[in-house]
Amino acid sequence: MQLAHELGYRRVFTSLLQLTSADGEDLVAPFRDTVAFANQLGFAVIADVNPALFSDLGITYQDLSWFDALGVWGIRLDEGFTGSEEAAMTRNPFGLKIELNMSHGGQYLANILSYSPNRANLIGCHNFYPQQYTGLGDARFTEYSQPYREAGLTSAAFVTSHEASFGPWPVNEGLPTLESDRERPIASQVMHLRLTDAVSDILIGNAYASDAELRAAAAAFSAPNPGLQVELAPDITAIEREIVLLPAHLYRGDASDYLIRDTQPRVTYRAESISARAGAAALRRGDVVVVNNDYARYKGECQIVLRPVPNDGRRNVVGHIAQSDLALLDELRPWQQFDLLAD
């Protein structure tokens, strides 16, 4: 937590679902200590709960003082009530945030909003999925997230560490929200969630992420623009490298189905010579190309291939989008700024 604090992290997620009344203070005490330390660092701590925990610990939705005494910022309802209870909990006198399970979908949020909750205390967070192949699909994730964005609520989703070995259940296959993120490097997962524009906050689901992963995730989250990793071609020239790694590429608004185009480099580098060189017979999806001297009017333009097109020799292949980020091309939108990143 100390390193995460230094890197700009501001939220902590923990689960109380394993607690029972039989555990007593022996198990609750470590939670209190952890929450107290997190609070000293300025973290907002959310604790995962469900109706069974309320029942077992003798807590009612009308009295959340137990959670206030624990020191948490709020509670996440892994399983919901009927709607009326959730709304009532948002009106608690302690200012505790009530975090809804966004992965429920359906009319869950609309039902709660119909009971006039205190929206200042209402937020949302998706599930994470320990079991491989059970995470949300990309389209479903967008669908379930949209009502929360439209309501202006803080929202969150999970990415997974590949170094961590601990989660709430004895399964170690990662803890992402999106199934498509499960095998991606953590920075790529963060970029993916940023590009969806579906949630405001991003959490690492499993423990403990390595120092390198904490740094990579923080850098991806706080970068001015979303970025895609590119594997540069061995024969890339110095000028072509500058063009590819320019900050803030702008996806041209009158978009093609075949190419993402950034036309500004052809202005910046109009005086430079970019010689044509032999390449493959066809350009494939994910190829990063720079237009060469043989396409004079467009020389210097940086493009990313979306669909295979013939290679007529007027575009130099200078790199390829990394396999982990290839699918993220579908998330880029016209007029969006983005970066191409190389190790």
N, C-alpha and C positions, 0 to 999 in steps of 0.2 A: 504493500500500500504506500509505503514511503516513496519508492521509485515512481509508482504510478502517479502519485500526487505531484512529484517534480516534473513529470512529463505532461501534466495538464488534465489527467483523468479527474472526474468530478462525481462519479456515481459508483456505488458498491451494491451488488445484488447478492443476497444470501437466502437460503431456504430454511424455513422452520418446519417443513412438512414431516420431517423425521421425528419431531418432538412428540412426546406423550406426557400425560400428567404423572406417570410413573417415573419419568426421568428426573423430575424435581430440579433443584438448583444445580445439581451436578453437571447437567448438560446445558442448562440455561446460562450459567455463569460465564462460560467461554464466549457465548454470543454477546453478553453484556460487555465483556472486555473488548471484544473485537469492534463492536459498534462504538464504544467510547473512544477507542483509538482513531477510528475512522472519522468520528465527529471532530476530534481535535485537529485533524488534517483538513477539515472542511468538506468532507465527502457527504453526499446525500445517500443514506442507506435505505434500501427497499428490502423487505422481508417477504418471502413467498409463503402464503398461507392458504387454507381451504376451509370449508364449513366443518369438516371432521375435526380439524385442529381446534376451531372455536368450541365445539362441543366437548372435546376431550379436556381442554384446559378451563372449561367453565366460563368462556368469554362470550359476551353477547354483542351483536352488532350495534346495540344502543350504547355500549360502554367500551371504548377502545383504550381505556387508561392503562391496561397491561402493556400495550404496544408503546404508548407514550413513555411509560417507565423504562421500557427497554432502550429507548433513545433513538428509535428509527425515524426516518423522514416520512416513511409511508409503508403500506402493506400492499402486496400484489395478490389479487384473488385468483389463484390458479384455477379454481372452480367457482362459478358464480352462484348467486342467490336468485331471487326472482325479479330483480330490478329495483323494487322498492327499498330493499335493504341496502343495496349499493348506494343508492341516492341518499339514504339517511346517513350512511357512514361518512359521506363527503361533508356533511354538516357537523362533524365532530368538533368539540371545542378546542382541540389541541392543534388543529391545522394539519393533521396527518393526511398525506396524499393517499388516495385510493386508486390503485393501479389495476386496470381491467385486463383480462386476457384477450388480446386482440385476435388471437388465432381461433376464437370461437366462431367468428364470422356471423352470418345471419343478421337478425335484427337485435342482437344483444345490446349494442350501444344505444340504438334508437329507443329501446324499451326503457333503459335507465334514464335517458334524457327526458322521457315523457313524465318522469317523477320529479322534475325540477331539482336536479342535484346542484351543489355548489361547484360550478365548473372549475373554479380556481384550485380545487382539491382533487380534480378528476384527471387521470392520465392513463396511458395504455402501454402495454408491452406484450410482444408476441411470445409464444412458447419457444423453447429449444427442444431438440430431438436427438436423444442419445442413440437411438437405433438407426442404423444405416438404411437409407431408402424411405424413411418416414417423414423427412422434413417437408416443409411447404414447397410447392411448385412456385415458380416465379409469378405466373399469372394470378394464382390464388392469393399469394402474398400481397400483390398490388390491390386486388379486389378487397381483401379484408382490411387493408390499411387505409383505404380511401375515406371511409366515413370519419375516421379519427382526424385525418388531415383537414377534411371539410369542416369539422367541428372546432378546429384550431387547438386540439389537445396535444400536449407533449406525448411523444410515442417512441417506442424503442424496439430493437430486435437484437439477436445474438449472432456473434461470429464465434469461431472455435479456434483454440490453440492446438497446434500439432505437437507441442512439447508437453502439454498437461496430461495428467493421468488420473485426475480426480473429478468426479461429478456427484450429483445427488444419488445416483443409482449405480450398481456395480456393472456398468457397461462402459467401455472406453472406445467408442467409435466417433468421438467428436460431439460437440454440442452446439451446432448452428441452428438458426431458424430456417434458412433456405437449404434445401437438399443440394442445390447446385453449388453451394459454397463449401460443402463438406471437405473437399480435397484441395481447394484453392489455398495458396499462401494467405496468411492473415491480412496482409496489406491489400491483396486483391479482393478479399471478402469485404473489407471496409469500403474500398472504392466501389464495389458492386452496390452496396447498400446506399452509398452516397448518390450514385447515378440513378437509382430508382426514385429518389426523392420521396420515399414513402414513409420514412421515420426520421425523427430528429436526433435520437440518441442511439449509440451502439455500445453493446456490452459484450465482454468475453465470457462465454458460458462456463468453461471448465477451468480448473486450477491445477497447476499454476503455470501461466504463460511465462515463457522465458523472457529475460531482459531484452533480448533482441526482438522478440515478438511484440513486447510492450512498446518498444521504441518504434517499430515498423507500423503498428496500428495507430499510434498517436500521430506519427508523421502523415499517414494517409488521411486520417480524420481532419487534421488541421491544415492540410495543404490548401493553398488558395484555389486551386482547380483540381478536379479529379484527374488522375493520371493512369495511363496504360503502360505496362512494361513492353519494351521493344527490344528484340535481339538484333543488334546491328550487323550488317553484312561485313565480312572481312575486308572487302575492297572499297568500303565507303571512304569518300574523300573528306578532307577537313571542312570544306564548305558545306557538303551534304550533311555532315554530322552536325554542324551549327544549325542548319535549317531544321533537321529532325528534332533536335533537343531545344529549340527555341521555346521559351515559356509562353503559355497562353496561345496555343493554336486556336483559331476560330473556325468552327464548322460552318461553312458557307450556307446561307439561308435557303437559296434556291437549290435544294438538295437533289442529288442524283441517286438512283438506286444502285449504282455501280461503284461510286467513289465518294469518300469524304474528302472535301477539298478545303485547304487553307490557302487563300490566294495572296495573303500579305507578303510571304517570303519572295514572291516574284517581283514585288516592288523594292523590298529591302536589298535584294541581291541582283537587281537588274544589270549591274555593271560587271558581275562575275561571269566567268565562263564555266559551264557545266557540260563537259564532254560526254557524248553518248558512249555507252559500252554495251557489249553483248550481254544478253540475259536469257532467261528461259523463254520457251515458245509461248507461254501463257502466264498472265498474272493471276495469282490465286488470292482467295479471301485472306485478309490479314497482311498482305504485302504492303510495306511502306515504300512509296516511290517519290522521287524528285524528278520533275520534268526537266529535260536537258535542252541543249542548244538547238536540237533539230525541231523543237516545237517553239519557235522563237517567241511568239507572243506570250506564251505561258511558262517560259523558262523560270525555274526556281520554285514553282508551285509545289507544295507538299500535299500528298494525297495518300489515303489508305483505301485499299481495294476491298469492296464489300461483296462483289460477285466476280467470278472469273471473267476476264476479258483478254483478248489477244494482245500480245506484246509486239507492238509495231516498231520498237526501238527508240521511241521518243520519251520513254520514262525509264529512269534508272532505278532498279530495285536496290534500296539501301538498308532494308531491314525487314523484320516480320514481327507482328504482334505476338507476344508470348502466348503459348497454348492456354495458360491459366486465365488470360485476359481476353481471349479471342471472342468469347460469347458476349463480353461487355460492349463490343462494338454496337450491338443492338440497342444498348441503353443510351448511347450518345444521341443528342438531338440537335437539329439545325439551330444555329446562332449560339450554341453552347461553346464555352471555352474549355480546353482540356490540355493536358501536358502529355508528352511522350517521354518515358523514363528509361534510362539504360544504366545497368550496373557499372 
